[in-house]
């Protein structure tokens, strides 16, 4: 059954996201040596430590939220079909976040396919689980897909978040919890909702 997010508002979206991290963040992350929450928190922490803008930090923090908001649940190494978590995540976030954040969420899978097609060394960065999901997601992009993807005005930031996605898989990395990032998430929401 498709989840109902109709009760989400500007005032409770951050608490909703915090609750997801609290309740489900400990779930296994696709056969990686980190949990789902650790993975997303690592990406956000690396972005923050490198002085990246808040929209990138928040996008890295939330890029895999669709694993929890999808009607299909989290991905496993036994899956034989893609679960399209990127679409599920972007759908939940779209009413509250600017397009740069939702594009980074919606297209972080496509960015992996893009980088595998355009930067041969990128494939060497991929973990076994990431290669498995790449195959389910269509493999490297075709030349036509690359040309179309490069038209996205947020391409550079989408690619940044993709690199943060690959970096956030370290078994030994300490990070702050979601609460550390919550004020930043709320600032992004308020700036966007104030402009709507």
Secondary structure as UniProt FT lines:
FT   TURN            6..7
FT   TURN            10..12
FT   HELIX           13..24
FT   TURN            25..26
FT   TURN            30..31
FT   HELIX           36..49
FT   TURN            50..51
FT   HELIX           54..62
FT   TURN            63..65
FT   HELIX           66..69
FT   TURN            71..72
FT   TURN            77..78
FT   HELIX           85..93
FT   TURN            94..96
FT   HELIX           99..106
FT   HELIX           108..118
FT   HELIX           120..125
FT   HELIX           128..136
FT   TURN            137..138
FT   HELIX           143..149
FT   TURN            150..151
FT   TURN            153..154
FT   HELIX           155..167
FT   TURN            171..172
FT   HELIX           178..195
//
